[in-house]
Amino acid sequence: MIRRLLLTSGLVLAGAVAFSPKALAQSVDVMFEGNIGPECSFAAPVPGTLVYAGGPQTNPGPLSGPITSDAPGGVSGKVDVSCNTPGVDIQISDARFVSFTPTNPDPGAPPLPPGAFGSPLEVRARVPGAQTFYFGSAEGGGTPSPSMALFPIPLAPNQPLQQTVEVDMSVDTPNPKAGIYTYKATLTIVP
């Protein structure tokens, strides 16, 4: 009987070992994906502030003089540019009048100030060591400025190259009216 018990126990033990689950060799693929953007991209721009720079009125009649971001009280617009590689340029591709909201609107008067579209305007974009100018009409569609080299610097190792571009505008308005003037300058990254 003991033989039978030993034989049965041995068969049960052998069966348990033979049919027990084993660790099987397995593999898994770890995927990597990235959407690498263009050479450079713009962050959200910080708008500039235009002020009247014509000086005090010395004789009766309409005011005459530029509205500009370069005069006291004016503020340059700014935009940060992040680049994957050095050696890129930027240009001012367009500048134009966008809108005018009069302070005290006349009920029958047109919403645009005199000369809003035909006024000459000048835009300057600059970084340390370089600048470029755009000259055109407030109607837009002028000739793009010459390209300006960006000199981006990394903020930390293995980080994108970054550069802040400052933008100033001056519009030679013949008869500026009181109100809110909106203009835009378009910057373009060029290869």
MIDOSE-1310 file (N, C-alpha, C; in nm, 2 decimals, decimal comma, always signed):
residues 191
mirr	+0,08/-0,12/+0,00/+0,00/+0,00/+0,00/+0,09/+0,13/+0,00; +0,19/+0,12/+0,07/+0,28/+0,23/+0,08/+0,34/+0,25/-0,06; +0,37/+0,14/-0,13/+0,42/+0,16/-0,27/+0,32/+0,23/-0,36; +0,20/+0,19/-0,34/+0,10/+0,25/-0,43/+0,09/+0,40/-0,39
lllt	+0,09/+0,43/-0,27/+0,08/+0,57/-0,22/+0,20/+0,65/-0,28; +0,32/+0,59/-0,27/+0,43/+0,66/-0,32/+0,43/+0,68/-0,47; +0,38/+0,58/-0,54/+0,37/+0,58/-0,69/+0,26/+0,69/-0,73; +0,15/+0,69/-0,66/+0,05/+0,79/-0,69/+0,10/+0,93/-0,66
sglv	+0,16/+0,95/-0,54/+0,22/+1,08/-0,51/+0,32/+1,12/-0,61; +0,40/+1,03/-0,65/+0,50/+1,07/-0,75/+0,44/+1,11/-0,88; +0,34/+1,04/-0,93/+0,27/+1,07/-1,05/+0,20/+1,21/-1,04; +0,14/+1,23/-0,92/+0,07/+1,36/-0,90/+0,17/+1,48/-0,91
laga	+0,28/+1,46/-0,84/+0,39/+1,56/-0,83/+0,45/+1,58/-0,97; +0,47/+1,48/-1,05/+0,52/+1,49/-1,18/+0,42/+1,56/-1,27; +0,30/+1,53/-1,26/+0,19/+1,60/-1,34/+0,18/+1,74/-1,30; +0,19/+1,78/-1,18/+0,19/+1,92/-1,13/+0,30/+2,00/-1,19
vafs	+0,42/+1,94/-1,19/+0,54/+2,01/-1,25/+0,52/+2,02/-1,40; +0,48/+1,91/-1,46/+0,47/+1,91/-1,61/+0,37/+2,01/-1,66; +0,26/+2,03/-1,59/+0,15/+2,11/-1,64/+0,14/+2,25/-1,57; +0,24/+2,28/-1,49/+0,23/+2,41/-1,43/+0,26/+2,52/-1,53
pkal	+0,20/+2,64/-1,51/+0,23/+2,75/-1,61/+0,37/+2,80/-1,59; +0,43/+2,82/-1,71/+0,57/+2,87/-1,71/+0,57/+3,01/-1,75; +0,68/+3,09/-1,72/+0,70/+3,22/-1,77/+0,74/+3,21/-1,91; +0,66/+3,27/-2,00/+0,70/+3,26/-2,14/+0,78/+3,39/-2,18
aqsv	+0,86/+3,37/-2,28/+0,94/+3,49/-2,33/+0,84/+3,58/-2,40; +0,84/+3,71/-2,36/+0,75/+3,81/-2,43/+0,83/+3,93/-2,46; +0,78/+4,01/-2,56/+0,84/+4,13/-2,59/+0,73/+4,24/-2,62; +0,77/+4,36/-2,61/+0,68/+4,47/-2,63/+0,76/+4,58/-2,70
dvmf	+0,69/+4,65/-2,79/+0,75/+4,76/-2,86/+0,71/+4,89/-2,79; +0,80/+4,98/-2,76/+0,78/+5,11/-2,70/+0,80/+5,21/-2,81; +0,69/+5,28/-2,85/+0,69/+5,37/-2,96/+0,73/+5,51/-2,92; +0,79/+5,58/-3,01/+0,82/+5,72/-2,99/+0,77/+5,80/-3,11
egni	+0,71/+5,91/-3,08/+0,65/+5,99/-3,18/+0,67/+6,14/-3,14; +0,69/+6,22/-3,24/+0,70/+6,36/-3,21/+0,66/+6,44/-3,33; +0,59/+6,55/-3,31/+0,55/+6,64/-3,42/+0,65/+6,76/-3,41; +0,75/+6,75/-3,49/+0,86/+6,85/-3,48/+0,81/+6,96/-3,58
gpec	+0,80/+7,08/-3,52/+0,75/+7,20/-3,59/+0,85/+7,25/-3,69; +0,81/+7,36/-3,75/+0,90/+7,42/-3,85/+1,03/+7,47/-3,78; +1,12/+7,52/-3,86/+1,25/+7,57/-3,80/+1,22/+7,67/-3,69; +1,13/+7,76/-3,71/+1,10/+7,86/-3,60/+0,95/+7,88/-3,59
sfaa	+0,91/+7,92/-3,47/+0,77/+7,95/-3,45/+0,76/+8,08/-3,36; +0,65/+8,14/-3,37/+0,62/+8,26/-3,29/+0,54/+8,23/-3,17; +0,57/+8,29/-3,06/+0,49/+8,29/-2,94/+0,38/+8,39/-2,95; +0,29/+8,41/-2,86/+0,18/+8,51/-2,87/+0,25/+8,65/-2,86
pvpg	+0,22/+8,73/-2,96/+0,28/+8,87/-2,96/+0,22/+8,96/-2,84; +0,30/+9,05/-2,80/+0,26/+9,15/-2,70/+0,24/+9,28/-2,78; +0,11/+9,33/-2,79/+0,09/+9,45/-2,87/+0,16/+9,57/-2,82; +0,19/+9,66/-2,92/+0,26/+9,79/-2,89/+0,15/+9,90/-2,86
tlvy	+0,20/+10,01/-2,82/+0,11/+10,13/-2,79/+0,15/+10,24/-2,88; +0,06/+10,30/-2,95/+0,08/+10,42/-3,03/+0,04/+10,54/-2,96; +0,12/+10,65/-2,97/+0,08/+10,78/-2,91/+0,10/+10,89/-3,02; +0,03/+11,00/-3,00/+0,05/+11,12/-3,08/+0,18/+11,19/-3,05
aggp	+0,26/+11,21/-3,16/+0,39/+11,27/-3,14/+0,41/+11,40/-3,21; +0,30/+11,47/-3,24/+0,31/+11,59/-3,33/+0,35/+11,71/-3,25; +0,35/+11,71/-3,12/+0,39/+11,83/-3,04/+0,27/+11,92/-3,02; +0,29/+12,03/-2,95/+0,18/+12,12/-2,92/+0,13/+12,19/-3,04
qtnp	+0,00/+12,22/-3,05/-0,06/+12,29/-3,16/-0,03/+12,43/-3,15; +0,03/+12,49/-3,25/+0,08/+12,63/-3,24/-0,02/+12,73/-3,32; -0,10/+12,68/-3,40/-0,19/+12,76/-3,48/-0,33/+12,69/-3,49; -0,43/+12,77/-3,52/-0,56/+12,71/-3,53/-0,57/+12,61/-3,65
gpls	-0,65/+12,51/-3,64/-0,66/+12,42/-3,74/-0,64/+12,28/-3,69; -0,65/+12,18/-3,78/-0,63/+12,04/-3,74/-0,49/+12,01/-3,69; -0,48/+11,91/-3,61/-0,35/+11,86/-3,57/-0,28/+11,80/-3,69; -0,15/+11,80/-3,68/-0,07/+11,73/-3,79/+0,05/+11,67/-3,72
gpit	+0,08/+11,54/-3,75/+0,19/+11,48/-3,70/+0,17/+11,33/-3,69; +0,28/+11,26/-3,66/+0,27/+11,11/-3,66/+0,21/+11,06/-3,53; +0,16/+10,94/-3,54/+0,13/+10,86/-3,42/+0,23/+10,75/-3,43; +0,29/+10,72/-3,32/+0,41/+10,63/-3,32/+0,43/+10,56/-3,18
sdap	+0,50/+10,45/-3,19/+0,54/+10,38/-3,07/+0,67/+10,43/-3,01; +0,74/+10,51/-3,09/+0,88/+10,56/-3,05/+0,87/+10,68/-2,96; +0,76/+10,75/-2,95/+0,76/+10,88/-2,87/+0,74/+10,84/-2,72; +0,76/+10,94/-2,63/+0,74/+10,91/-2,49/+0,59/+10,87/-2,47
ggvs	+0,57/+10,76/-2,40/+0,44/+10,70/-2,37/+0,41/+10,59/-2,47; +0,48/+10,58/-2,58/+0,46/+10,47/-2,67/+0,53/+10,35/-2,62; +0,49/+10,23/-2,67/+0,55/+10,10/-2,63/+0,57/+10,02/-2,75; +0,69/+9,96/-2,76/+0,72/+9,87/-2,87/+0,64/+9,74/-2,86
gkvd	+0,59/+9,69/-2,97/+0,54/+9,55/-2,97/+0,65/+9,45/-2,96; +0,62/+9,33/-2,91/+0,72/+9,23/-2,89/+0,67/+9,09/-2,93; +0,75/+9,01/-2,97/+0,72/+8,87/-3,00/+0,84/+8,78/-2,98; +0,83/+8,67/-2,91/+0,94/+8,58/-2,90/+0,93/+8,48/-3,01
vscn	+1,05/+8,45/-3,06/+1,07/+8,35/-3,17/+1,15/+8,23/-3,11; +1,10/+8,11/-3,13/+1,17/+7,99/-3,09/+1,21/+7,91/-3,21; +1,34/+7,87/-3,22/+1,39/+7,81/-3,34/+1,46/+7,67/-3,30; +1,44/+7,58/-3,39/+1,51/+7,45/-3,37/+1,66/+7,45/-3,42
tpgv	+1,68/+7,54/-3,51/+1,82/+7,55/-3,57/+1,86/+7,70/-3,58; +1,98/+7,73/-3,57/+2,03/+7,87/-3,59/+2,03/+7,91/-3,74; +2,05/+8,03/-3,77/+2,07/+8,08/-3,91/+1,94/+8,11/-3,98; +1,84/+8,15/-3,91/+1,71/+8,19/-3,98/+1,70/+8,34/-3,99
diqi	+1,62/+8,39/-4,08/+1,59/+8,53/-4,09/+1,45/+8,56/-4,07; +1,42/+8,69/-4,05/+1,28/+8,74/-4,03/+1,27/+8,87/-4,12; +1,15/+8,89/-4,17/+1,12/+9,01/-4,24/+0,99/+9,06/-4,20; +0,96/+9,19/-4,23/+0,83/+9,25/-4,21/+0,77/+9,24/-4,35
sdar	+0,67/+9,15/-4,36/+0,61/+9,12/-4,49/+0,49/+9,21/-4,53; +0,43/+9,28/-4,43/+0,32/+9,37/-4,45/+0,29/+9,45/-4,33; +0,23/+9,57/-4,35/+0,18/+9,65/-4,24/+0,06/+9,73/-4,29; -0,04/+9,75/-4,21/-0,16/+9,82/-4,26/-0,25/+9,87/-4,15
fvsf	-0,34/+9,96/-4,19/-0,44/+10,01/-4,10/-0,55/+9,90/-4,08; -0,60/+9,89/-3,96/-0,70/+9,78/-3,93/-0,83/+9,85/-3,90; -0,83/+9,94/-3,80/-0,96/+10,00/-3,76/-0,94/+10,13/-3,69; -1,05/+10,21/-3,68/-1,05/+10,33/-3,60/-1,18/+10,34/-3,53
tptn	-1,17/+10,36/-3,40/-1,30/+10,39/-3,32/-1,29/+10,53/-3,26; -1,37/+10,62/-3,31/-1,36/+10,76/-3,26/-1,41/+10,77/-3,12; -1,34/+10,87/-3,05/-1,38/+10,89/-2,91/-1,52/+10,95/-2,90; -1,55/+11,05/-2,98/-1,68/+11,12/-2,99/-1,73/+11,11/-3,13
pdpg	-1,80/+10,99/-3,17/-1,84/+10,98/-3,31/-1,95/+11,08/-3,35; -1,93/+11,13/-3,47/-2,04/+11,21/-3,53/-2,14/+11,12/-3,59; -2,27/+11,14/-3,57/-2,37/+11,04/-3,62/-2,36/+11,02/-3,77; -2,33/+11,13/-3,85/-2,34/+11,11/-3,99/-2,20/+11,09/-4,05
appl	-2,09/+11,10/-3,97/-1,96/+11,09/-4,03/-1,91/+10,95/-4,05; -1,83/+10,93/-4,15/-1,77/+10,80/-4,18/-1,69/+10,75/-4,06; -1,68/+10,62/-4,04/-1,60/+10,57/-3,92/-1,45/+10,58/-3,94; -1,40/+10,62/-4,05/-1,26/+10,63/-4,07/-1,21/+10,77/-4,06
ppga	-1,09/+10,79/-4,00/-1,03/+10,92/-4,00/-0,98/+10,96/-4,13; -0,97/+11,09/-4,16/-0,91/+11,14/-4,29/-0,77/+11,08/-4,31; -0,75/+11,03/-4,43/-0,62/+10,98/-4,46/-0,58/+10,85/-4,40; -0,67/+10,77/-4,34/-0,64/+10,65/-4,28/-0,57/+10,55/-4,37
fgsp	-0,62/+10,54/-4,49/-0,57/+10,44/-4,58/-0,44/+10,49/-4,66; -0,44/+10,61/-4,69/-0,33/+10,66/-4,78/-0,21/+10,71/-4,70; -0,21/+10,71/-4,57/-0,10/+10,76/-4,48/+0,02/+10,67/-4,50; +0,14/+10,73/-4,51/+0,26/+10,65/-4,51/+0,29/+10,60/-4,37
levr	+0,34/+10,48/-4,37/+0,38/+10,42/-4,24/+0,51/+10,36/-4,25; +0,58/+10,35/-4,14/+0,71/+10,29/-4,13/+0,71/+10,19/-4,01; +0,77/+10,08/-4,03/+0,77/+9,97/-3,92/+0,92/+9,93/-3,91; +0,97/+9,92/-3,79/+1,10/+9,87/-3,76/+1,10/+9,75/-3,67
arvp	+1,17/+9,65/-3,71/+1,18/+9,53/-3,63/+1,33/+9,52/-3,59; +1,36/+9,49/-3,47/+1,50/+9,48/-3,43/+1,52/+9,37/-3,32; +1,64/+9,32/-3,33/+1,70/+9,23/-3,23/+1,84/+9,29/-3,20; +1,90/+9,25/-3,09/+2,03/+9,30/-3,06/+2,13/+9,26/-3,18
gaqt	+2,19/+9,36/-3,24/+2,28/+9,34/-3,35/+2,22/+9,35/-3,49; +2,09/+9,37/-3,50/+2,03/+9,38/-3,64/+1,90/+9,45/-3,63; +1,86/+9,51/-3,74/+1,72/+9,56/-3,76/+1,69/+9,57/-3,90; +1,56/+9,58/-3,93/+1,51/+9,59/-4,07/+1,39/+9,69/-4,07
fyfg	+1,37/+9,76/-4,18/+1,26/+9,86/-4,19/+1,16/+9,82/-4,30; +1,04/+9,86/-4,28/+0,93/+9,84/-4,39/+0,88/+9,98/-4,41; +0,86/+10,02/-4,53/+0,80/+10,15/-4,56/+0,68/+10,12/-4,66; +0,57/+10,18/-4,64/+0,46/+10,16/-4,72/+0,34/+10,25/-4,69
saeg	+0,23/+10,22/-4,75/+0,11/+10,29/-4,72/+0,03/+10,21/-4,62; -0,06/+10,29/-4,54/-0,14/+10,22/-4,45/-0,25/+10,13/-4,51; -0,26/+10,14/-4,64/-0,34/+10,04/-4,72/-0,28/+9,90/-4,72; -0,15/+9,89/-4,69/-0,09/+9,76/-4,69/-0,04/+9,73/-4,83
ggtp	+0,01/+9,61/-4,85/+0,06/+9,56/-4,98/+0,19/+9,62/-5,02; +0,27/+9,68/-4,93/+0,40/+9,74/-4,97/+0,50/+9,63/-4,99; +0,62/+9,67/-5,03/+0,72/+9,57/-5,05/+0,78/+9,52/-4,92; +0,79/+9,39/-4,91/+0,85/+9,34/-4,78/+0,99/+9,40/-4,75
spsm	+1,02/+9,41/-4,62/+1,15/+9,46/-4,58/+1,26/+9,36/-4,62; +1,38/+9,41/-4,62/+1,49/+9,31/-4,64/+1,49/+9,21/-4,52; +1,54/+9,09/-4,54/+1,55/+9,00/-4,43/+1,65/+9,04/-4,33; +1,62/+9,01/-4,20/+1,71/+9,04/-4,09/+1,75/+8,91/-4,02
alfp	+1,88/+8,89/-4,00/+1,92/+8,77/-3,93/+1,88/+8,77/-3,78; +1,83/+8,65/-3,74/+1,80/+8,64/-3,59/+1,92/+8,58/-3,53; +1,95/+8,61/-3,41/+2,06/+8,56/-3,34/+2,01/+8,49/-3,21; +1,93/+8,38/-3,23/+1,87/+8,32/-3,11/+1,97/+8,25/-3,02
ipla	+1,94/+8,25/-2,89/+2,03/+8,19/-2,80/+1,95/+8,09/-2,72; +2,01/+7,98/-2,68/+1,94/+7,88/-2,59/+1,92/+7,93/-2,45; +1,81/+7,91/-2,39/+1,79/+7,95/-2,25/+1,85/+7,85/-2,16; +1,86/+7,72/-2,20/+1,93/+7,62/-2,12/+1,97/+7,51/-2,22
pnqp	+2,06/+7,42/-2,18/+2,10/+7,31/-2,27/+1,98/+7,23/-2,31; +1,99/+7,19/-2,44/+1,88/+7,10/-2,50/+1,75/+7,17/-2,51; +1,75/+7,31/-2,50/+1,62/+7,38/-2,52/+1,62/+7,45/-2,65; +1,51/+7,49/-2,70/+1,50/+7,57/-2,83/+1,58/+7,70/-2,82
lqqt	+1,62/+7,75/-2,93/+1,69/+7,88/-2,94/+1,58/+7,98/-2,94; +1,59/+8,09/-2,86/+1,49/+8,19/-2,85/+1,55/+8,33/-2,87; +1,46/+8,42/-2,93/+1,50/+8,56/-2,95/+1,37/+8,64/-2,94; +1,39/+8,76/-2,87/+1,27/+8,85/-2,87/+1,29/+8,95/-2,98
vevd	+1,19/+8,97/-3,06/+1,19/+9,07/-3,16/+1,11/+9,19/-3,12; +1,16/+9,31/-3,12/+1,09/+9,43/-3,08/+1,05/+9,50/-3,21; +0,92/+9,55/-3,21/+0,86/+9,61/-3,33/+0,81/+9,75/-3,30; +0,85/+9,85/-3,38/+0,80/+9,98/-3,36/+0,73/+10,03/-3,49
msvd	+0,63/+10,12/-3,48/+0,56/+10,17/-3,59/+0,54/+10,32/-3,58; +0,54/+10,38/-3,69/+0,51/+10,53/-3,70/+0,42/+10,55/-3,82; +0,31/+10,62/-3,80/+0,22/+10,65/-3,91/+0,20/+10,80/-3,92; +0,23/+10,85/-4,04/+0,22/+11,00/-4,06/+0,08/+11,03/-4,10
tpnp	+0,00/+11,05/-4,00/-0,14/+11,09/-4,02/-0,16/+11,24/-4,04; -0,23/+11,28/-4,15/-0,24/+11,42/-4,18/-0,33/+11,50/-4,07; -0,44/+11,44/-4,03/-0,53/+11,51/-3,94/-0,58/+11,41/-3,84; -0,49/+11,37/-3,74/-0,54/+11,27/-3,64/-0,66/+11,31/-3,56
kagi	-0,76/+11,23/-3,56/-0,88/+11,25/-3,47/-0,86/+11,18/-3,34; -0,93/+11,22/-3,24/-0,93/+11,15/-3,11/-1,00/+11,01/-3,13; -0,94/+10,91/-3,08/-1,00/+10,78/-3,09/-0,89/+10,67/-3,08; -0,93/+10,55/-3,10/-0,85/+10,43/-3,09/-0,81/+10,39/-3,23
ytyk	-0,68/+10,39/-3,27/-0,63/+10,35/-3,40/-0,57/+10,21/-3,38; -0,60/+10,12/-3,48/-0,54/+9,99/-3,47/-0,47/+9,96/-3,61; -0,34/+9,93/-3,60/-0,26/+9,89/-3,71/-0,20/+9,76/-3,69; -0,15/+9,69/-3,79/-0,08/+9,56/-3,77/+0,04/+9,56/-3,86
atlt	+0,14/+9,49/-3,81/+0,26/+9,46/-3,88/+0,28/+9,31/-3,88; +0,30/+9,26/-4,00/+0,31/+9,11/-4,02/+0,46/+9,07/-4,03; +0,51/+8,99/-3,94/+0,64/+8,94/-3,94/+0,64/+8,80/-4,01; +0,74/+8,77/-4,09/+0,75/+8,64/-4,15/+0,89/+8,58/-4,14
ivp	+0,89/+8,46/-4,10/+1,02/+8,38/-4,09/+1,05/+8,34/-4,23; +1,17/+8,37/-4,28/+1,22/+8,33/-4,41/+1,34/+8,24/-4,40; +1,35/+8,14/-4,49/+1,46/+8,05/-4,49/+1,59/+8,12/-4,54
